[in-house]
Amino acid sequence: MWSPVVFADDRTETLKSSKSEDIVVTGSYLGGAGNKTANPVQIISAKDIQKTSAISLGDYLTRLPSVGSSGTPNTRTNGGGGVSCTDLRNLGQGRVLILIDGKRTAMNAGSECVDLNAIPVQQIDRIEILKDGGSELYGADAVSGVINIRLKHDLTGGNLTIKGGITQYGDSRSGLISGYKGFNFDHGRGNVTLFGQYDTTGPISSRDRRWAALPQNDNPASGAPGFGSSIIPSGVAFNPVTGKRMVPDGNGSFRAFQSSDLYNFAEGSMLQNYHQNAALSGDAHYDLNSHITLYSNVRYSHTTASRQLSPSPVQGSIPPSSLPSSWIIPADSPDNPWGKDYAVTKRMEDVGYRQNDFAVDTWTVIGGAKGRIVGDWQYDASMTYGVSQLTAQTQNMVNYRHLLETTGTEQLDPSSSSSAVRYNPDICVAASGCVLQNPFAPYSEQAANYVRFTQRDHADYQMRDVNLRFHNNHVVSLPYRHGGQIGLAFGMEHRSEQLSYKPDPVVERGDSTGATTAYTGGGFHVTEGYVEGKIPLLEHAFLARDLTVDLQGRVSAYNTFGTTKNWKVGLHWAPVQDIAFRATLGTSYRQPSIYSLYGGRTLSYPSASDPCSQAGAYGARAGTVRARCMSEGINPETFSSAFVGQLPTLSGGNAALKPETGRTYTIGTVVTPHWVPHLSLSVEYWHYTLQNMISAPGTQYILDGCYTGTEPQLCSLVSPRSTSGQLTAISAVQQNLGGLRTNGLDIDLTYRMRLGRRDSLSLSENYQQLIGYFQQYTPGGAWRNYTGRLLYLSGSGMPRERSYTTVSWQHGAFSLTYMVQYIGGMHWNDGTNDLAPQTAGRTRSPGVFLQDVTVGYRAGRWTFNTGINNLFNRQPPFVVDGASNTAVAQYSGFIPGRYVFAQAGVDF
């Protein structure tokens, strides 16, 4: 929460303005005193960020209780895309609007978000977080709120800063160098400021963290758990007579699969991406006169990220590919000891570890003019053009068509994935570079080269945004005693966005062991108008030091979904100087984004289990599950899943989506007692409701709803099983689900006291109490209670309590800051049900504290900071996620372990 407390040595923590009435805080286009707004807005200063080791803004924001775990941290390596994205209130990263200096900026071409890795932290002046929605003022995607990043402008000096850090394990090495220089010209009428930054953060390997070195893949109520994956480098054969899994015995025969055969896929995988970013920007303005100030801003970033994953798993094609759904060795193959067709799964270790590399170039160019029209009327006209271009490269992928050719497997009907097959070595002889290969023998170099390929995908995003804004803080005075001056703002915006995704030709043909994806692309344009009126009904009256009503409305006309209207009403009432009450009520309308509509299909392996392999765990519904499995030709008593703990899942866009709607309200109070100087306390109750929600159901939820019969319509999202009975793909693409309701309480406290002539102590506390979080996956369906639950299969948690506390002691030029985060304990939920001791060995995560300390010193033009993150080297809580043994999105700050950093900066 922002407090109007100002100290001479803490100027960066205040909103810079010589007049309180000129302050414009996110949530309004009208100026006013910073503490006279109905909207709950939290202010983060540059100094707050500098006290931490954060190289990426996203890494800092995860500390805040209002920032949920539904975003994408840098520690997400499976499906993360190399980006850092944030969300508010666990409503998803697609429902928070990221602005830079109040204007839209280009999103990442590969993700439905603004990549926070690409925003240089050293260029940030402050961050304003609007936490009650903003669709009625900023547009449809501001459902949960707005994060407005204010950059440094109009500088007349320079600065050079270097920063570095390393964990106690010698990894996650980070480095940063940044600099800026600003200068005036034409006697101060114009200014140019140039800024540059380069930063890099090293990877963390799973094998270098004892708690992540061997992933646990199940959670039995009794007995020893399993570790690793059942798709192994030696290969697994499914006995065509018994259906049992068999592995080579090393003597040319086969033996039964054992738990000791499970493959540790974490051995060569990463917990954290390698990341680097280079950013340049130029900012200029020139005052022609009081009516025209020309301004422009150009920002460019080149961001790269890379990660290593285990060798590619192969069990068959991924729908809608027409290649065999199971990798079948034909009955007449010389490598077939049973004389009947049998299925094979194999971890392609001979091909090598998968190496993902992402490179993104992002441009945002803004040009405009602003100034006074007449009287107090002001205008701001601008155009923003943004471009993001992504190239994604994955080495050591497997060409499934080539793999089939090396074993002489030929389809009798090439158009059907369930076609019968035969052995035909001529298909390999006729293919250049192909050599026949026993799937259970080490692959020759020539055979490995023939099945290996490097996947290259491309995505492009474009945005054009034209803004015309007018405002007047003093339109007219209310015609009675103690009446204030009405403020009015209005304007229009025309925005267009386009997205295209071009997959690798091998993927597009359906020949990859990954997802089959076709070219996708599309866009939309919208013309919008908004109006805001601020009406101070009473000022400096008895029991009404301030009574102000704020009215906001926006009309949006989309070329895709027609016209919609959103509104918001805010009330601020301060009966006396020491206390104020505030409330807001608003609506939201979210058009499906271009990513939700046109995003490319991708394949990942989220944590989930095949119901047919654990039918007994469904209790009263076990009979229904068994019956469903039997109808698919599977005997649950003898069935062995090729996947242990992770299942192939398709995610991506859905052109059939419809808009979602919502409503938000807040009620709160702000206490600033004059008898306790520099104390500010706010308490805020908030409530969100979403309908026709655009989201993707979880993999396990889809399977449970289908196989238990509770939601049979979900069966349409489960692709037909392979010819060997294995799940081929679950389609968890974007859908219009039922709805979501969440509410909670924010308590924010700031206090600073003088201890002596050179000493002061300051305290900041941000606390969130989650009261409820309920989600409905189908219209009219059951509401699932996720309050205090950890959806451990996806890593997203809704703890009842979260807090972030900062205590600083200032002694002259010396400062000492202690920071502590708290994440409350959570009960584990698989997306459908809470885990219980009767069916699971572990069922919850405890509450945890993460503690940091920073020491700072200022000597003339020099500033020094050094500190330790995760002071006591706390490990993240154990979570059976089937991949990393923790919930990486929820506990990302714990993953590096103890981390030491140092920073030095000089002004010139």
N, C-alpha and C positions, 0 to 999 in steps of 0.2 A: 504494500500500500504506500502511496505517496503521502508524505507529510510536508506541510509548508514550512517546517523548521529550517532555518538557514544559519549557517556558521561561516565565518569568513574564510576558514581554511578548508571548507568542504563545498566549494562552489559547484563542482561537477554533480553534486547530488540534488541540485535545484533546477527548476525550469528557468532557462536564461531569459529574462525579460526585465526591462526597467519599469514596466507598469503591469500590475497584476491583471488589469483588464485586457492586456494584449496576449495573455497566455491562452494558447489553444491546445487542449489536451485531446488525445484520441477518444472518439465517442461523440464529438461535436465539431461542427465547422465554425462555431462562434466562439469568440474569446470570452474570458471571464476569469474571475479569481480561481486559482487552481483548486481550492478546497470548497468550491461552491458548485459541484457537479453532482447530478443524480447517478451518474454511471460509476460502477466500481472499476477503477483504473489503477493498476499497479505500475510503479515507476522503478526501473532498474537503471542505475547510473553506470557510467564507464568505470568508476572506481570499484563498484561492486564486482564487476567482471574481472578487473585487474587483480583483485585479491586472490583469485583462484588460478588454477593451472590451465584453464580452458584455452585451447587453441581454436576450437570450433564453438560457435554460438550455441549450437544444438547441445553440446556437452554441458554448457552452463545451465541451459534452461531445464534440463532434467532434474536439477536440484529443487525447482519450485513445486510446491504441493499441488498447484492448479494444473500443472503440465502432466498429462497422463502418460501411460505406457503404450498407447496405441500408435505412436509415431514410429520412426525408424532411426535407431541409434547407430553410431559407427561400429558398434559391436555386433550388429546383425550381419552375418556373412552369408546365410542361406536365404536368398531372395531379397537381400537388402538393397541391391543395386548400387552400392557404393555411395549412397546419399545419407544426409542427416536431416530428418524431418521431425517436426514437433506437432503436438496436438494439445487441445485444452479439454479438461474434464473427461478425458477418455471418450470423446466423441469422434475421434478419427482425424488424421492429418488432412483429409480433404474438406473438413468443415471449419478450419481456421484460416483466416485471410492474413497473409504476410504482406505488409506494406513497407516501403522504404521512403522515408520523408513524406508519408501520407499518400504516396502514389504506388500503383501496382508495379510489380517487377516480373521479369520472365521466370517461369517455372522450369524445373528440370525436365528435359525432354523424355526421360525414362520413367518419371515418377509423378504422382499427383501431388506435387508439393514444390515449394521453393526450397532448394538445397541450401541449408544453413552453413554447410562447409564452404560455400562460395562467397560468404559475406565476411570480409576481414574484421576480426574483433577489435583490432587497434583503431579502426576508422569509426567505431560506434561511439556516439556521444551519450545516448541513453536509449532505453527501450520502454515503450508504453504498452501495457497489456490491458485491453478492454475485455472484461470477463463476464459480459452478459449478452453476447450476441451483437451483431452490427449489420444485419442484412438490410435493415430499413434505411441505412445511411451509406453503406459501402458496397452493397451488392450481395448476390445470393450465396456466395461461398463463405460469408462471415457468420455462419450459423452459431458456432460456439463462442466466437469472439474475434478479436483483431490483435495482432502483434505488430506494432508500428515501430520500426527500427529507425531512429533518428541518427543520421551521420553527422560528422563534424564538417562544418562549412565556414566560409568567410574567415579563414585563418590568415594571420599576418606573420607567423613565425614558422619554425620547422621543428621536427622531432625525428629522432632515430631510435628505434627500440629493437633489442634482441632478446630472445627467450629460448630456453631449452629445458628439457626434462627427460627423466628416465626412471623406470621402475627398479625396485631392488633386485629384480630378476635379470636386469640388463636389456629388457626389450621395451616396446612401445616408446622408442626414442622419438622425441619431438623437438622440432626446432622452428624458430620464427624470426624473421627479420622484416621490419616494416619502417616506412618513413613517409613523411609528408612535408610539403613546403607550400606556404601560401604567401601571397603578396598582393598589395593594392596597386592600383594604377589610376591615372587621371585624377590625382588629388583625393583618392579615396572613393571615387564614384564607382569604381569597378574593382573586382577581386577575382583572382584565379588561384585555386588550390589544387595541387597535384598530390596523389597518394599512390603508394605501391606497397604490396606485401607478398611475401613468399613464406609458406609454412608447410611442414611435413610432419606426419605422425607414422611411426613404424608399426608393423603388425605384431600380434601376439599369437603364438601357436598353441593349440590345445594341449599338446604334449608337455608344454612348459608350465602348465598349471596342474598340480596334482589332482585337484578336485574335478578337472575336466578331461583328464588324460584317457579315461575309459568310460564312455557313455553307457549309462544304465538304460536298458530298453523296455523294462517292464517293472511292475510294482506289486508283486504277489503278496497276498495276506499272510502266507507262510512259506517257508522254504527260501532258498537262495534266489536272488534276482538274476536276470540275464544281462549280459553286457555285449554291446556291439551289434553288428548286422549279420543276417543270415545270407545275404548275397556276398559271396566270398571269392577271393582271387582264384582258388583252385577250381571253382565251379561246383554247382549242385545239380544233380540229376534227379528227376522225379520218377521213381520206379513205376513203369506203366502197369504193372500187375498189382502192386500193393498201394501205390500212391505215396509211399514214404520218400523222404529226402535221402539221397545217397551222395557220397563224396568219394573221390578217388582214394584208394588205399596206398598208392605209391608202387604197387606191384602189377599194375595193369588191370585191376579189378576195382570193385566199389564196396564200401562199407556204409553203415548207417550214420547219418548226420548226428553229431554230438554237440552239446553246448560249448565244448572247448573249441569247436570249429568256427564260432562266431568271429567276425572280422572287426577289428578296432578301426573304424573309419576316421577316428579323431587323430590318429597317429600323424597324418600329414595334412590335417585341416587347420584352419585359422579360427581363432576366437574374435579377432579384431582385424579389420582391413588395414592394408597400407594405404595411406592417403597423402596427397600433396595438392596444393592449390597456389596458383599465382594470380594475383589480382592487381589491376591498374584502374585508376579512375581520375577523371578530371572534372572539376566543378568551377563554373564561372558565372558571374552576374555583372550587369552594368546598369547603373541608374541614369537613364536619359533625363528624367525629371520625376516629379512626384506621381505622374500618371503612368509612366512606363518604366518598368525594370525588366530588362531582358535577362533570362537565366537559362542555363543548360547544365546537363550532367551526363557524363558518359562513363559507364562502368563495364569492365570486361573481366572475366575470370576464365582461367583454364584449370580445370579440376580433373585429376586422375585418381583412380583407386584400383587396387588389385587385391586378389585373395586367392588362396589355394584351397581346393576341395579334394576329397578322396576320389580315386578313380571312378569312372562312370559305371553305374550299375546297369545291367541289361537283363530283362526278363521277357521282352517282347515289344511290340509297337505301342504307341500312345494314340488313342483315337483323336482325329478321324483318319489316321493313316490306314491304308489298305494292306500294308505288309502284315505278316502273321502276328496275331496277338500274343502268341507264345513262341519263343525260340525253340523250334522243334528239330530234333535229329531224326530223320526218316528211318523207317523200319529196316530198309535195305542198305543203310549206310554202313561202311566198314567200322565206324566208331560207335555202333549200336550193339551192345551185348544182349539185348532182350528180344530183338526181332520184332518189336512193336515201336511205333512212334513214341518218343518221350521228350519231355520239356527240360530245358536247361536255363538256369540263371547263373550269372557270372559277374564278378567285379573285374573290370578290364584293367588290371594292374599292369599288364604287359604294354598297354597303350600309354600309361603314365597318369600322373595326377592332373586333374583339371585345374587350369589356371585362368581365372576370370580377370579381365582388364577392362576398365571403363575410362573413357576420356570424354569430357564434356566441355564445350566452349559456349559461354553465355555472354550475350551482349544486351545491355539495356541503355537506350539513348532517350533522354528527356530534353525537350526544348519548350520554352514558354515565355509568357510575359505576365506581369502582375503590376498592380498599382491602384491608385485612387481614381475613381470615376468622377464623383462630385460629392461634396460633403463628406460623410463617413462611409460612403459606399466604396467597397473594394472589389476587385476582380482578380481572378487567376485563370489564365487560359494556357493549356499545355497539351502536348502530344507525347505519348510514350510508345516506343517501339522496342520490342524485346524478341530475341532469338536465342534458342538453345539447340545445340546439335550434339547428339550422343552417338558414339561409336562403342559398341560392346563386343569384345573378342573373348572367346573361350577356346583355349587350346586343349588338345587331347580329348575331343569329343569322338563318339563312335558313330560311324555310318552303318546303320543297321542293315541296309540292303547289301553292302559289301560284306558285312559279317556273315549274312546268310549264304552268300556266294562262296565264302571260304569253307563252309561245311557242306556245300553242294545241296542246300535245301531250296527246292523250287516249288512254288505254288502252282496248283493245277488251275486255280481261278485267281489271277492276279488282282481282280477287283474286290476280293473279299478277304478280310482279315481272319476269318475262320475257315478259310479254304483248306482242303486236304493238301498234303505236300508229298513230294517224292524225292529220292536221291538222284541228282543229275550232275555229275562232276563237270560236264561240258560247259555249264554256265560259268564256272570259274576259269576253265581253259580259254574260253572266248573273251574273257575280260582282261584287259591289259593291266598287269601288275598283280593280279590275283594268284594266290597259291592255296592249295587245299590244306586244311588245318584241322587237326584233332582239337576240339574245344577244350579238352582236359589236359592237353600238353602245353608246355610253354610256347608262346607265340614266337615264331621266327621274326626277325627284324622286318623282312619283306611283308609278312602277313600283318604285323602290327601297323606298318606304314600304309597298307592298303585299307584297313578299317578305320584308321585315324583321320580326323579332319579338324580344321580350325573353324569354328563357327563365328561369323561376323554379322552382327545386326546393326541397324542404323535407325535412329529416331530423330525427328525434327519437330520443333515447336516454334510457333510464331504468335506474337500478340501485338495488336495495335489498340491503343487506348487514347481517346480524345476526351479531354475534360474542359468544361467551362463552368467556373464557380463564381458566385457573387455573394457578398455578405455585408451586413451593416449591424454592428453591435448596438447602435443607438438610433433606431428608426423613429421611434416616437415614445414620449413619456406617457405613462398611464395618468389619466386626468383626475387624480385624487392624491391626498396626502399620503406619503410613504409608498406611493406607487413607483416602480422602477421603470427603466427604459427597455422597451421591447427590442430584441435582436431578431434579425431575419437572415437566413441563408437559403439559397436555392441554386440550382444548376442542372447541367445535363452531362451525360457521359455516353459515348458510343464506343463499344469494345468489340473486337473480333479476335477469335483464337482458332488456330489450326494445329492439328497434330497428325503426323504420319509415322508409320512404323514399317520398316522393310526388313524382314528376316533374311537369314542366310538362305541361298537357293536350296541347299541340302535339306534344311528344315522345312522350307516351303513345299518341297516335294514329298514330305513325309518320310524321308529316309533316315532321319536322325533318331537316336534312342531317347532324345529329349522330346519336347512337345512339337506337334505339327502346327505351324502358324502360317497364316496367309498375310499378305500385305493388308494393312488396315490404315484408314485415314479419314479425316473429316474435320468439321469445324462448325462454328456457329457465330452469329453476331447478335448483339443486343443493344438497344437504344433505351436509355434510362433517364428519368428526371427525378429530382429529389427536392424536398423543401424541409427546412427546420425553422421552428420558431421558439425563441426563449422568452418567456413572459414572467418577469419579476413582479408577482402580485403585491408583495409587501417587502419593504426594506427598512431596517432600523425602527421597526414598530414594536409595540408591547407584545411579547411572546412571539415575535416574528422578526428576528434580526434579518432573516432572509426566508422568503417563501416564493420559490420559482418553479414554474412548470415548463418543461421542455417537450416539444412536440416534433416528431420526425416522421416523414413518409417518403416512400420511393415507389415509382411505377416503372416496371421493367417490361419491355416488349422484345421477346425472343423470336427469332425466325424459326425456331424449332418447336417451341412449346407454348407460344402465344404470350398473352399479357398477364402479369400478376402485380399485386399491390401488397406492400409491407408497411407496417407502421410501428411506432414506438412512442410511449408516453413515459416521461420521467418527472418525478417530484422531488424537490430538495427543500426541506424545512428545518431552519435553525431557530428554535425559539429564543435561545440566548447564545452568547458568544461561545460557550463551552461545549455545546452539543448540537449535533445536527442529525436529522433523520432523512433517509432517502429511499426511493423505490422506483422501479422501472417495470414496464410491461411491454413486450414487443413480440412481433411475429417474424417468421423466416420462411423462405421459399428457396429450395435448392434445386436448380436445374442439374440434371446429370452432367458432370464435367466431361470434357473431351476425352479424358483418360478413362472414365467410367464407360463411355460409349464406344470409343475407338482404340483403347489400349490393346496392345498385342498380347496374345495368349502366351503364358509362360508356365513351365513345369517346375514344381518344387516338391520336396518330400517332407511335409509337415508331420509332426508327431500325431499318430493315430494308429488304431489296430483294427484288423479285419474282424467283424463280428463273428464270422464263421469259425475263427480260430480260438474264440473265447466265449462261446455261447453261454456257458455256465455262469459267467459273471453278470448276466442280466437278470438274475433273481427270478421274480414272478413272470417276467417276459421271456425267459430262456426258451420256453416251448415255442413261442412265436418266432424267435430268431432261428431256432433249429428247423422249423417248418419252411421258413424262407430259404434257408441254405439248401435244404433237401430239394426244393423246387428248382434250384439252379444246378442240380446234379452234384451237390457237395454233401459229404457225410461229415458233420462237425466233429464227430468222435475221432476221426482219423485224418482230418484235413490239416495240412501244414502250410502256413502262409509263407510265401517267398520273402515277404517284407516283415521285419520285426521292429515295431515301434515307429515306423515312418511309412507313409503311403503316397503314391504318385497322385498329385493334385494339380489341376489346371486352374489358373487364375487369369484374369484379364477383363476386357471390356465386354459390354452387352448392349447392342444397338437398340434393344427393345425396352430399355429402362424408361420410367416415367419420373416426374419430379417428386420430391419429398417436401413436406411442410412441417412447421414447428412453431412452438411458442415458448417464450422465456420470461420469467419474472424474477425480480430481486427485491428484497426488503432489508434495510440495514441502518446502522447508526455510526456516527463518527464522533469521538469524544476527544477534545483538545482543551483540557482544563487550564485556565490561566494561572491557577495557583500552583500548578506543576509545570513549569516552563519546559518546552521541548518534548512534551509527551503527546503522542497521538495514538489512539486506539480505535479500530474500526471492527465492527461485527456485521457480517453480511450473510443473509440466507438467500440461496439461489435455487432455481428450479428450471429444468429443461424438459420439454416434451417434443418428440419427433414422431411423425406419422409417415407411412409409406416409405420407410427408411431405405436409403440406398446403401447396401453393404453386401458382404459376402459371408454366407454361413460357414462355420467351421467344418473341416473334413469329418471329424468324429461325430459332430451333430448331425450331419447329413446321413451318415451310415446308421447311426442309432435310430433316427426318426424313420428311416426306410425299413430296417430289419426288425425293429420292434413293432412296427405297424402303427405307431402313434402319429406319424406324419407321412403317410404313404406317398404323397405327392413328391417327396424328396427323392424317391427312387428314380425319377427321371434324370437326376443329376449324377447317377452312378452308371458309368459305361458298362456294357456287357463284359462279363468276365472272359478271360482268355480261354483257349481250348484246353488248358491245363487247370482251369478253375481259379486262376489268380485274378485279383482286382487289377484292372488296366488303368483306370483313371477315374477320379472324382472331380466333377466340374464345380468348383467353388468360385465361379465368376460372379460379378456384381449382379445383385438382384434387388427388387423392391420387396423388402421384408415388412414385417408388421409395424413395429414401432420401438421407441425407447423412452424411458422416463428416468431421470436422475435428479437428485437434489442433495444439498449439503450446506455446510456452514463454514465460512471463512472468518478467521480471527487474525488481524494484523496489528502489530504493536511496534512502534518506534519510540525510543527514549534516549536522550543524551543529557549528561550532567557533567558539570565542571567539578573536577576534583582538586584543582589548584590553579595557579597561574599558568602552568604549562601542561597540565594533565586534564584529560577528559575521558569519559567512558560512554560508549554508545551501545545500544541493544536494539536488535531488529528481530522480530519473530513473525513468521508466516505459518499459519496453521490451517489445515483443512480437515473438517469432520464430514465424511461421506455418510449421509443418512440413508440414501437409497439408490440403487442402480438396477433397473429392471429392463429386460429386453424381450421383445416378441418377434419370433422369426417368421411367422406366417400371419396374415391378417385374420383376426378372430381366434388365433391360437393361444396357447398358454403363455403367460408371462414368466420368464425365468428370472429368479432373484440372484444377481451376481454381487450383491453388497457384501463386502468383506471377503470376496472370493478371488482366487487366482486361477485364471483359465490357463492351466499349466501347459496345455498342448500348444498354445499360441504364444505364451509368455506375457500375456496382458493381464494386469491385476487391478483390482478396485479395492485397495485397502481402506478400512474405515478411518484410519488416522494417518496423516502425513504432516510433517513440519520441517521447517528450515530456520535455524536459529543462528544469528551472527552476533558475536560480542567483540568489540574493538576497544583497545586501550591506546590512547594517543598521548605521547610524552614528547612535546616539542616536535622534532623532525623524525622521531621514532614512532612506529606503530606496531601493535601486535593484535592479530585477529584470529579468533577461534570460530569455526563454523561446524555445525552438526546437522545432519539430516536424519530424520526418523521415518521409517516406512513400517506401518503396522503389520501385524501378523494376518495371514489369510488362510482360509480353508480352500483346499484344491477342488476344482470343478472341471469336468471333462467337456464342458459345453452343454451338457444335458443334466447331469446329476453331480451332487457332492460326493466325493469319495468317502467311504465308510470303512471302519476297521474290519468289518466282516469280509470285504472284498479287496482291500488294499493294505499294503504294509505301512505306507506313510500317507498322511492325509492333509498336512498343513505345513505352512512356512511360518517361522516365528517373526516377531517384530525385530528390526535391526537398526543399528545406529551406524552412520558413516561420519567420521570426524576428520577435519582438516585444520591446519594451522598455517598462518602466513605472517612473516615479519617484513616490515617495510622501513625504508630510510630515505630521506630526501636531503641532499647536500647541494645547495645552490641549484644549478641547472640539471643536476643528475637525480634520478629516482631509481631506487633498487628495491626489488621484492624477491623473496625466496620463501619457499614453503614446502609442506608435506601434505599430500592428499592421502586419505585412508591411513591415518596416523598409526593405527594399531593393526594394519594389514588384515582387516577382516575379510574373510572369504564370502562370496555371495551365498545366500541360503541354497541348500540343495533342493532341486526340483527335477522330477522325472519327466523331462521334456523330450527324451529320446535322441537328443543331439549334443547338448553341452552340459547337462547336469545342473542347469540353473535356468531362470527366466531372464534371458539377456536383455529384453526390453525393459523389464521392471527393475533389474539390479545392475544396470550398465555401469554405474559408478564404482561398483565393487570389483569388476572384472580385472582391471590392471593390477590390483593389489597396491602396496605402498608405493607412492610415486613422489619423486623429489623434483622440484623445478626452481629455476632462478631466472630473473628478468632484470635488465638494466636499460634505462632510457635516458636520453639527453635532449634538452630543448636548445634550440639555437635560433 
